[in-house]
Amino acid sequence: MNQNSFYGVCKCCGAEIKDENQKFNLVKCNSCDLVFCRKIYTEKDFERVYNELYNATNPKYSKHSVEEFNNLKKQIVNIGYNRKILLSKIIKKHKQKILEIGSGIGLVGVYLKSFKNIIYQGIEIDKATHEKALELEVNSINGDFSKMNENPETVDIIMLWEVLEHIQDLKLFFELAKSKLAPKGKLVFSVPNYNKRLNYKIIERDDKIYQSGPPVHLNFFEENSIKKVLDFNGFKTNEIKIKKIPYLDLRNKKFFNFLFKALIGKYHGSTIYVIAELK
């Protein structure tokens, strides 16, 4: 597609769309409520962006590209509380095949090594990041999500941690995921919560989205749109969990305000965790 291509209808369900955020060129589907970037980016656009994020002299994602890698080399493995809880719900005692899309340097792959019944495969789009995973002896393939189609064997679980928001062709992703999963297979993922912007007053937030904009994040999810998008694409939602409390940050003037909102049930958590299953 050329650099001037734009979506005219919902890229997920094909329904009509309306303007959502002019600053970031976001639109919202009138049917499934998905918010996404109207512009269609090229492969060269993505190569440039992700190289800057992960591999520059001072990479923006330094925690993932440098600090986390160094910790893993020291056998310090911290996947986070919510991710660990979600994994505990889907990992069984019998043999399971797990495919992770956007596996990065291999954090989850290293964590899953302790489960002898798990056969793990990661797919990472950035070559330098993929090579770091290999250095950590993680089973990793370099490429985008379409690489899952190259091996005819099915898997029991496909997982994506803060990745689905980056995928431009959501429709193709779900088509490939359905064909890759075994019957009753699980799709497990986390995404930023688009509704976290509602923690701020209207006059304060204006057109801010409080997460990366295009071309880094291309899809913007909230609980309702996730359920609709999954249903349209052949999945049933088994569980949705939204992070309940804000991250501890005493330097942030909003922290105590957000904490109070959380205590009275009016806080919109930053991350949504999902377990879905093939229909």
PyMOL commands that set and color helices and strands:
alter all, ss='L'
color gray80, all
select helices_A, chain A and resi 43-55+62-73+81-90+107-112+127-135+145-149+164-166+170-180+194-199+202-205+223-232+255-263
alter helices_A, ss='H'
color red, helices_A
select strands_A, chain A and resi 17-21+26-29+35-37+96-101+118-124+140-142+155-161+181-192+219-220+235-242+271-278
alter strands_A, ss='S'
color yellow, strands_A
deselect
rebuild
show_as cartoon
